[in-house]
């Protein structure tokens, strides 16, 4: 089994377990909600038994609510499935965006060619403009101090 197959199997298993756990929690919540709607103020007498039944028999309860076309179970289950699909696709897209290409870059960045560098930086400005910009960007007093210090050390 190759690394790619193991990765695919592991990813599928993670999402399958997440799906089952989510549906398990949804059926427990629906069971409690249905009990609340049926027993109203006397829910305290029945809540423990209903919760235990929901926890022990998740498949039976899930398929029972599904056969009854319980809208709460159906809506929450569909929302959970779409959430997992969205999360899975979004995660895969983020991973793909950061993979390095053959050009040893990330994302859409590429290395500039020699010709591009010349066009954008060197040929776009005259030599005198580059020298003037450099002279303006540094403190002239510091240059003079360095010249004086260099002359005294010799």
C-alpha positions in Angstrom: 0.0 0.0 0.0 1.5 3.3 -1.1 1.7 6.5 1.1 -1.0 8.1 -1.1 -3.4 5.2 -0.6 -2.8 5.2 3.2 -3.4 9.0 3.3 -6.6 8.6 1.3 -7.8 5.7 3.5 -6.9 7.6 6.7 -8.7 10.8 5.5 -11.8 8.8 4.5 -11.8 7.0 7.8 -11.6 10.3 9.7 -14.5 11.8 7.9 -16.6 8.6 8.2 -16.0 8.6 12.0 -16.8 12.3 12.2 -20.0 11.6 10.2 -21.1 8.8 12.5 -20.3 10.7 15.7 -22.2 13.7 14.5 -25.2 11.7 13.5 -25.0 9.9 16.9 -25.1 13.2 18.8 -27.9 14.5 16.5 -30.1 11.5 17.3 -29.5 11.9 21.0 -30.4 15.6 20.8 -33.5 14.8 18.7 -34.5 12.1 21.2 -34.3 14.6 24.1 -36.1 17.3 22.1 -38.9 14.9 21.2 -39.2 13.8 24.9 -39.3 17.5 25.9 -42.1 18.2 23.4 -44.0 15.1 24.6 -43.6 15.3 28.4 -43.1 19.1 28.8 -42.9 19.9 32.6 -42.7 16.2 33.6 -39.5 15.7 31.5 -37.4 15.2 34.7 -39.1 11.9 35.3 -38.3 10.5 31.9 -35.2 12.3 30.8 -32.7 9.7 32.2 -34.4 6.7 30.6 -34.8 8.5 27.2 -31.2 9.5 27.2 -30.0 6.0 28.1 -32.2 4.6 25.3 -30.8 7.1 22.8 -27.2 6.4 23.9 -27.6 2.6 23.9 -29.7 2.2 20.7 -28.5 4.9 18.3 -29.2 3.1 15.0 -32.6 2.0 16.1 -33.6 5.5 17.1 -32.0 7.2 14.1 -33.8 4.9 11.6 -37.0 5.2 13.6 -36.9 9.0 13.4 -35.9 8.8 9.7 -38.9 6.5 8.9 -41.1 9.0 10.8 -39.7 11.7 8.6 -38.7 13.8 11.7 -37.8 17.2 10.2 -35.4 18.0 13.0 -33.3 14.9 12.5 -33.4 15.3 8.7 -32.4 18.9 8.7 -29.6 18.5 11.3 -28.3 15.4 9.5 -28.2 17.1 6.1 -26.5 20.2 7.7 -23.9 18.0 9.3 -23.1 16.1 6.0 -22.8 19.5 4.1 -20.6 20.8 6.9 -18.2 17.8 6.7 -18.1 18.1 2.9 -17.4 21.8 3.0 -14.7 21.3 5.7 -13.1 18.5 3.8 -13.0 20.4 0.5 -11.8 23.6 2.2 -9.0 21.7 4.1 -7.9 20.0 0.8 -7.8 23.4 -1.0 -5.7 25.0 1.8 -3.2 22.1 1.6 -3.1 22.3 -2.2 -2.5 26.1 -2.1 0.7 25.7 0.0 2.2 22.8 -1.9 5.5 23.7 -3.5 5.7 23.7 -7.2 8.6 22.5 -9.3 9.9 26.1 -9.2 10.4 25.8 -5.4 7.9 28.5 -4.6 4.6 28.6 -2.7 1.3 29.6 -4.2 1.4 31.6 -7.4 4.9 33.2 -6.8 7.6 32.5 -9.4 11.2 33.3 -9.8 11.9 36.2 -12.1 14.1 35.6 -15.1 17.2 37.7 -15.9 15.3 39.5 -18.6 12.4 40.4 -16.3 14.8 41.7 -13.7 16.5 43.9 -16.2 13.2 45.3 -17.5 11.6 46.0 -14.2 14.6 47.3 -12.2 17.6 48.2 -14.2 16.3 49.3 -17.6 13.3 51.1 -16.1 15.6 53.7 -14.4 18.7 55.5 -15.5 21.9 55.0 -13.6 21.9 58.6 -12.4 18.4 58.2 -11.0 19.4 55.1 -9.0 22.5 57.0 -7.6 20.4 60.0 -6.7 17.8 57.8 -5.0 20.5 56.1 -3.1 22.1 59.3 -2.0 18.8 60.7 -0.8 18.0 57.6 1.1 21.1 57.7 3.4 22.2 60.2 5.9 25.0 62.2 4.3 26.4 63.1 7.8 26.9 59.4 8.5 28.8 59.0 5.2 31.1 61.9 6.1 31.8 60.5 9.6 32.7 57.1 8.1 35.0 58.8 5.6 36.8 60.7 8.4 37.0 57.6 10.6 38.4 55.6 7.6 41.1 58.2 7.0 42.2 58.3 10.7 42.6 54.5 11.1 45.1 54.1 8.3 
